[in-house]
């Protein structure tokens, strides 16, 4: 089991990272909440990890703090919720927002996330309610998110690709990003566009 990775951030293209650890490059998938807090390329980064081994593949998932990893591990225990969907849920809302949805029986917010239908949302509320009653993550203070712009002329395409990787359809991703572009001459970083697009979906 690989529980933590500490190394140099070589590449980042949501949701995939490449981190160099003493000459070995680890490909790690992260939630967008973790992605937003990454340092610049060639800087040191440290992530909690969860290693998934299957017959046809091995995947390493990374998290900015242990509360996010704990929630990820609880989510993938639920029938019908695999690592990809769990990562999409954690990209669409923070751990604290998810806990509030569960305690508030808020299925409407959950179904707005990619891959979460009505039945899955109801299953999440029922099965996670007892698990979160005494979960330490419920009391954690919210993390501040910050964009670490990648620059370049493909900001919109990068933002759309990030949403598509989370499970949104191309047309839907394009619509969500376009709604956040108010001035094409002053585009924010792609991470910021993704964050704003996801916030607009959750708040509807």
N, C-alpha and C positions, 0 to 999 in steps of 0.2 A: 504493500500500500504506500503510495506517495502522498504524504500529508501536507507538505509545504514546498514551495519553490522560491528560491531566492537567486536572482541573476540579473543579467543585462537585457533590457527590452530591445530586441532587434527589429521587430515588425509588429504593426497593429493595424488590422482591418476588421472592424467589428463583424462578428463576435470573436474572431480568431487572433491569437497572439503567437509570437515566436520569441522565446526567452532562452538566452544562452546561459548555461550553467557549466562553467569550467570546460568549455569547448563542445558541450552537447546541447543541441537546440531542441527545446521542448515546445511542441504545438499545444496550445491551451485555449479552450473555449471559455469565454467569460460572459457574464450578464452585462447589459449596457450600464447598469449602475456602477459596476466595477470598472468598466471601460472608461467611463467619464472621469474617473479619478486617477487614471494611469499617468505616470510621468512622461516626459518626452522620450523620443527614441534615443537609445544609447545610455539611458539612465538606469540606475538600479531599481528593481521592483521586487516586492515580496508578496506572494499570494498563498492563501490556504487552498488546498486542492482536494479533489475527489476523483479517484481513478476508477474507471468503468472498463471491465474486461468482458468481451463477448467473443463468440466463436469466430465472427468475421471481422472484428475490429476492436481497437483499444482507444479509449478517449480519456483525456485529462481535462477536467473542468476546474477553473480557478475562481477565487472569491476574495474580495477586498477585506472582509472581516469574517470571523468565525460564525457570527449569527446568520449571515447569508448562507454559509455552507450548511449549517444546522437545518435551516429551513429547506434548502435544496434536498437534503437527505430525507427529510420527512415527506416532502412532496413525492419523491420517486418511489416511496413505499405504497402509494395509493394506486389502486388498479386503474390502468388507462393513462397514467401520468409517467412518461419516460423522461430521461434527462433533457431531451430537446424541448419538451413542453415546459418542464420545470424551469429551464433557463429562460424561456420566453416569458413566463410568469414573473420571474425575478427581474427581467428587463423592463417589464411594463409597470412595475411598482416596487417600492422599497419593501424591506421586510416588515417595517412598522405599518405601512399601508395595507399589506396583506393581512397582518394580524387584526387590524381594525375592520377589514372587510369580513373576516371570519366571525369576530365577536359581534359585529353589527348585522350578521346574516345578509350581507350585501352581495347577492349573486349578480345583480345588474352590472356592477363594476367589473366583476370577473369575466363575464361573457364578452366584454369588449376587447379582451386580450386575444391575440391570435391563437387559434387551436383550442380555445376554451368554449365549448358549447354549453347549453343549458344544463344537460345532464352532468357534464363534468364539473360545472360550477357547483351544482347541488351536492355532488359527491365530495368536493373539496370542503364545502362548508360543514357537512356532517362529520366527515372523518378527521378533519383538522381541528375541530372545535375542542375536543377533549385533549388532543395532543398539545395544544397551545395554551391551555389553562395555566400550566406552571412553567411554561417555556421562558427561559431567561431572555430570549430575544424580544419578547413583548415589552420589556421594560427598558430596552436599549434606547439611547438617545438617537434621534435621526442623524443620518450622515449628510453633510453638505456635499452636493455634487458640483463638480467644476469641469468645464470643457477644457480639453488640451488640444487645441486645433491642429489639424494635420496640414492645413494650407492647400495650395494648388488651385487649379481651375475646375476641378471635378467634385467640388463640395456637395452639390446637389445629388450627383450620381452616387457618391460614397454614402450619403445619408439614405438614399433610396435602397441601396444594396444592403445596408445594415438592417433596415426594416424587413426586406425580403428574406434575409437570413433568419429572421425571427419568426417567419411564417406568414407575413402579410403578402397578399397578391401584388404583383407589379403595379397594376393600375391603382390599387388602394394605397400603396406606398408612395406613388407619384402624387396622388391627391393630397395625402397627409403632409408631405414635404412642401408641396406647392403652397398650401395654406399658411405655411410659416415663413414664406419668402415675401417680405414686404418691400425690400429694396435690393434688386439684383446687384447693385454696385457695392453694397455693404452686407455681404453674406457672412453669417456667423460660421464657426467651425462645423463640420459635419456632425460631430458628437452633440453639439448644442441643438442643431436642427432635429436630430433624432429625439433628443430629450424633450424638446418642445412639442413635437408631434405626438409622442407617447402621452405626455401630460394632457394634451387636448383631448385624446381619446378617453382617458380615464375619467376626466371631469365631465364628460357629456352626460 
